[in-house]
Amino acid sequence: MFYENTWVRTATTILFLAIFIFGMSLSIFNNSSHHLIKVLTERGFPFEMILLEGASGLSKPERERIQDVRYSIAGLGMYFLTGVNISDARTYFLSYYAPPKQGLPWLGWAYYPHDPEMEGPILEMLDNPFYTEPVPSTSEDDVLVGIYHTHNAESYAGDGVSEREISGENGYVVKVGQALAEELNSIGIKTIHSDQVNDTIYNESYDNSFEVAQNMLEENPTIRILLDVHRDGLPPQVGKSIVRIGDMDTAKILIVLGQNNPTWERNDQVANSIIEVAEDSYPGFFSNMIRYASKARYNQHLTNGAILLEVGSQLNTAEEAMNTVQPLAEVLKEYLER
C-alpha cells in the first residue's frame, strides 16, 4: 500500500509539472507569459504544496489542505488547457478540447474565444441593414445612454448566494444597470434602462435583446452609448478581480466586442476612448485587454458605441459590483462631454 500511494503521488506531481511546463511553453510561444506569471502571483499560487506533497508528519488539517489544493490545481489546469470551467455547465459543450490558437482561455477569452457569450447563429445578411448613425443631441432631454441586459438572470455569488436567478427572473446584474442609469441621470446624462427579461430561454437571449436594443435606438436616436450589462463567469480557482477605488473594493470591468459586424471598428474606437478616460481617473478599473469575438456581434451592429460590459464575475460580491456604479458613471460622463 505504501508503494502504491507513493506511485500515485509521484504520478500526480509529474502530471502537474507537465501541465505547468506545457502551459508556460504555450504562453511564451504566444508572447503572453507575463499573464501567466501575473495570475500565479496574484492568486498566491501554492508552490509550497507541491514541495510538501508526500511529506511525512503532516497534521490532518495540513493533509486536507493539500487535498483541496490538488482539486484546485486540477480545475485550474482544465480551464487553462481547454476553457472548460467545472463550475459552469455551459462550458462543457464547447467545440474544442485543446488550447485554441489564440492562446490559453484565461488570457482574455472565457468559454469560446470566437464567441465568449455564446450568441448563437447569426441569420441576417452581413451588409448590416439595421445600422443607425447616432443623431446629434439638441436638448438636455435627449437620451445619450441606453442600458439593457441580454442575460438578466446573472448575479453575484461572492456573498454565498446563487450566481444565477431562476429562469425568467432578474438577477443582481439588473440592479447594477438600474443604479447606473439613476446615477447617470443624477449627474446630467440622460439615460434609459430596460429590465425586460431576455433569457427565459437561454439560447434565445440575443434574439430577444436585439429587439430591446433596436427599439431603444428607434425611440431615442440620440443614444451615443448603448450598454449591454453582464457579469463574467470564471472558475473559482482563478479568483475574482477587484480594484481599490477610494476606500471601496470595486469589481473590475471588462469590455467585449463582436467583430462579425462591418462597423465594429467604430465601437472599438469608443471602447478604447472610454478605457483611456477610466485609466486617467481610476487606474485599473477597466481591463486594458478588450475581449474580441470574431464570430459574434452582440447587437453591436445596430449603432456606434454599442458595447458589452462584464461588470466583475460571479465570484464578486453584490457590494463590489454596485461599487462600480459611481466611478463608471463619472467615466461615461467625461467621455460624452469630451
C-alpha positions in Angstrom: 0.0 0.0 0.0 2.8 2.4 0.8 4.5 1.9 -2.6 1.1 2.2 -4.3 0.4 5.6 -2.6 3.9 6.8 -3.4 3.4 5.9 -7.1 0.1 7.8 -7.2 1.6 10.9 -5.6 4.6 10.7 -7.9 2.4 10.4 -11.0 0.2 13.3 -9.9 3.3 15.5 -9.3 4.7 14.6 -12.7 1.4 15.3 -14.4 1.1 18.7 -12.8 4.6 19.6 -13.7 3.9 18.5 -17.3 0.8 20.7 -17.4 2.6 23.6 -15.9 5.6 23.4 -18.3 3.2 22.9 -21.3 1.2 26.0 -20.2 4.3 28.1 -19.7 5.7 27.0 -23.1 2.5 27.8 -24.9 2.1 31.2 -23.2 5.8 32.0 -24.2 5.1 30.9 -27.7 2.0 33.2 -27.8 4.0 36.1 -26.3 1.8 36.2 -23.2 3.9 34.6 -20.5 3.6 37.7 -18.4 -0.1 37.0 -17.9 0.7 33.5 -16.6 3.2 34.9 -14.1 0.8 37.6 -13.1 -2.1 35.2 -12.5 0.1 32.8 -10.4 1.5 35.6 -8.2 -1.8 37.5 -7.8 -3.7 34.3 -6.8 -1.0 33.3 -4.3 -0.3 30.0 -6.2 0.7 27.4 -3.5 4.0 26.3 -4.8 4.8 25.0 -1.3 2.1 22.4 -1.6 4.0 20.8 -4.4 7.0 20.5 -2.2 5.0 19.2 0.7 3.3 16.5 -1.3 4.1 13.2 0.3 6.0 14.6 3.2 5.7 12.7 6.5 4.5 14.1 9.8 1.8 16.4 8.4 -1.3 17.0 10.6 -4.8 16.2 9.4 -5.6 19.9 8.6 -2.4 20.1 6.5 -3.3 16.9 4.6 -6.8 18.2 4.0 -5.4 21.5 2.7 -3.1 19.6 0.3 -6.1 17.6 -0.9 -8.1 20.9 -1.5 -5.1 22.4 -3.4 -4.9 19.3 -5.5 -8.5 19.7 -6.6 -8.0 23.4 -7.3 -5.0 22.6 -9.5 -7.0 20.1 -11.4 -9.8 22.6 -12.0 -7.4 25.4 -12.9 -5.4 23.1 -15.2 -8.6 22.1 -17.1 -9.5 25.7 -17.5 -6.0 26.7 -18.7 -5.9 23.9 -21.3 -9.5 23.5 -22.5 -11.5 26.5 -21.4 -13.9 24.2 -19.5 -15.0 25.7 -16.2 -16.0 23.0 -13.9 -18.3 25.4 -12.1 -20.2 26.5 -15.3 -22.0 23.7 -17.2 -22.3 25.9 -20.3 -18.6 25.3 -20.9 -19.0 21.5 -21.1 -20.4 21.6 -24.6 -17.9 23.6 -26.5 -16.5 22.6 -29.8 -12.8 22.3 -28.8 -10.9 20.4 -26.1 -7.4 21.6 -26.9 -5.7 25.0 -26.4 -7.1 27.4 -29.1 -4.6 29.0 -31.5 -5.2 32.4 -29.9 -3.7 31.3 -26.6 -4.9 30.0 -23.3 -8.5 30.8 -22.4 -7.7 32.7 -19.2 -5.7 35.2 -21.3 -8.9 37.0 -22.2 -11.2 34.5 -23.8 -13.7 32.9 -21.5 -15.5 29.8 -22.7 -15.1 30.0 -26.5 -12.6 32.6 -27.9 -14.6 33.3 -31.1 -17.9 33.8 -29.2 -17.4 34.0 -25.4 -21.0 35.0 -24.7 -22.4 32.2 -27.0 -24.6 34.4 -29.1 -25.5 31.6 -31.4 -26.0 31.6 -35.2 -26.5 34.9 -37.0 -29.1 34.7 -39.7 -29.3 38.2 -41.1 -27.3 39.4 -44.1 -23.9 40.9 -43.4 -24.5 44.1 -45.3 -26.0 45.3 -41.9 -29.3 46.9 -42.9 -30.0 47.7 -39.3 -27.2 50.2 -38.7 -28.3 53.6 -37.4 -25.9 56.6 -37.2 -26.4 58.5 -33.9 -28.3 61.7 -34.3 -26.7 64.8 -32.7 -28.3 65.9 -29.4 -30.0 69.3 -29.4 -31.6 69.3 -26.0 -30.7 68.2 -22.4 -33.8 65.9 -22.6 -32.2 63.9 -25.4 -31.2 60.4 -24.2 -27.4 59.7 -24.5 -27.1 56.3 -22.9 -29.2 53.2 -23.1 -28.8 50.2 -20.8 -30.3 46.7 -21.2 -29.4 43.1 -20.2 -29.2 40.1 -22.5 -28.6 37.7 -19.6 -30.9 39.1 -16.9 -30.6 36.2 -14.5 -26.9 36.8 -13.8 -26.0 37.5 -10.2 -23.0 37.6 -7.8 -22.2 34.7 -5.6 -19.3 36.2 -3.6 -21.7 36.6 -0.6 -22.5 32.9 -0.7 -25.8 33.3 -2.6 -26.7 31.9 -6.0 -24.8 33.2 -9.0 -27.9 33.0 -11.2 -31.6 33.5 -10.6 -34.2 31.1 -11.8 -35.2 31.3 -15.4 -37.5 34.3 -16.0 -36.3 36.4 -13.1 -33.9 39.4 -12.9 -30.6 38.9 -11.1 -28.4 41.4 -9.4 -26.8 42.5 -12.6 -30.1 44.2 -13.5 -29.9 46.2 -10.2 -26.4 47.3 -11.2 -27.7 48.5 -14.5 -30.6 50.3 -12.9 -28.4 52.0 -10.4 -26.0 53.1 -13.2 -28.9 54.6 -15.1 -30.0 56.5 -11.9 -26.5 57.8 -11.2 -26.0 59.0 -14.8 -29.4 60.8 -14.7 -28.4 62.4 -11.4 -25.2 63.9 -12.9 -26.9 65.2 -16.0 -26.5 62.4 -18.5 -30.0 61.4 -19.7 -30.2 57.6 -19.6 -32.8 54.9 -20.0 -32.8 51.4 -18.7 -34.7 48.2 -19.6 -35.2 45.4 -17.2 -37.1 43.3 -19.7 -36.2 39.6 -19.2 -34.5 38.3 -22.3 -33.0 34.9 -21.1 -36.1 32.9 -20.1 -34.9 30.6 -22.9 -31.2 31.0 -22.8 -30.4 30.3 -26.4 -32.9 32.9 -27.5 -31.4 35.7 -25.3 -29.8 37.6 -28.1 -32.8 37.3 -30.3 -34.9 39.0 -27.6 -32.3 41.6 -26.5 -31.9 42.6 -30.2 -35.5 43.8 -30.2 -35.0 45.7 -27.0 -31.8 47.4 -28.3 -33.4 48.2 -31.6 -36.5 49.7 -30.0 -34.3 51.9 -27.7 -32.5 53.3 -30.7 -35.6 53.9 -32.8 -37.3 55.8 -29.9 -34.1 57.6 -28.9 -31.9 58.1 -31.9 -29.5 60.4 -30.0 -28.1 57.5 -28.0 -24.3 57.6 -28.2 -23.5 54.7 -25.8 -25.6 51.5 -25.8 -24.6 49.2 -23.0 -25.5 45.5 -22.6 -24.5 44.9 -18.9 -23.4 41.4 -17.9 -21.1 39.8 -15.4 -18.4 37.4 -16.4 -18.1 33.7 -15.4 -14.8 32.3 -14.1 -13.6 29.2 -12.4 -13.3 29.6 -8.6 -9.6 28.7 -8.9 -8.9 31.8 -11.0 -10.4 34.1 -8.3 -12.2 37.4 -8.5 -10.7 40.6 -9.7 -11.1 43.8 -7.7 -9.6 47.3 -7.7 -9.4 49.7 -4.8 -11.2 52.9 -5.6 -11.2 55.3 -2.7 -12.0 53.2 0.3 -14.1 50.6 -1.6 -13.3 47.2 -3.1 -14.7 47.5 -6.6 -15.2 44.9 -9.3 -13.1 45.3 -12.4 -14.9 45.9 -15.7 -14.2 44.1 -19.0 -15.4 45.2 -22.4 -16.4 42.6 -25.0 -16.7 43.5 -28.7 -18.1 41.4 -31.5 -16.2 41.6 -34.8 -18.8 40.0 -37.1 -20.0 43.4 -37.9 -18.8 45.8 -40.7 -18.8 48.7 -38.3 -17.1 47.0 -35.4 -14.1 49.3 -35.5 -16.3 52.3 -34.6 -17.3 50.5 -31.4 -13.7 49.7 -30.8 -12.7 53.4 -31.0 -15.5 54.2 -28.5 -14.4 51.4 -26.2 -10.8 52.4 -26.2 -11.6 56.0 -25.6 -13.7 55.0 -22.5 -10.8 52.9 -21.2 -8.4 55.8 -21.7 -10.7 58.1 -19.7 -11.0 55.5 -17.0 -7.3 55.0 -16.7 -6.8 58.7 -16.1 -9.3 58.8 -13.3 -9.4 55.3 -11.9 -6.3 53.3 -12.9 -7.0 49.5 -13.2 -10.8 50.0 -13.1 -11.2 48.6 -16.7 -9.3 45.6 -18.0 -6.9 47.0 -20.6 -7.4 43.9 -22.8 -10.7 44.1 -24.6 -12.1 40.7 -25.4 -12.8 40.4 -29.1 -15.2 37.8 -30.5 -14.6 37.3 -34.2 -17.7 35.2 -34.8 -20.2 37.3 -32.9 -21.7 40.8 -32.8 -23.9 41.0 -29.7 -26.3 43.6 -31.1 -23.3 45.9 -31.7 -24.1 46.2 -35.4 -27.0 48.5 -34.6 -25.1 51.7 -33.9 -21.7 53.2 -32.9 -20.9 53.0 -29.2 -22.7 49.6 -28.7 -20.6 47.8 -26.0 -21.0 44.7 -23.9 -19.8 45.3 -20.3 -18.8 42.5 -18.0 -19.1 44.1 -14.5 -17.0 41.7 -12.4 -17.7 38.0 -12.4 -19.9 35.6 -10.4 -17.1 35.5 -7.8 -17.6 39.1 -6.8 -20.0 40.3 -4.1 -23.0 42.3 -4.9 -21.4 45.2 -3.0 -18.3 45.1 -5.1 -20.4 45.1 -8.3 -22.6 48.0 -7.0 -19.4 50.0 -6.1 -18.7 50.2 -9.9 -21.7 52.5 -10.4 -20.4 55.9 -9.3 -16.9 55.7 -11.0 -18.4 54.2 -14.1 -21.0 56.9 -14.4 -18.2 59.5 -14.0 -16.1 57.9 -16.7 -19.1 57.8 -19.2 -20.0 61.4 -18.4 -16.4 62.6 -19.0 -16.2 60.6 -22.3 -19.6 62.1 -23.5 -18.5 65.6 -22.7 -15.2 65.5 -24.5 
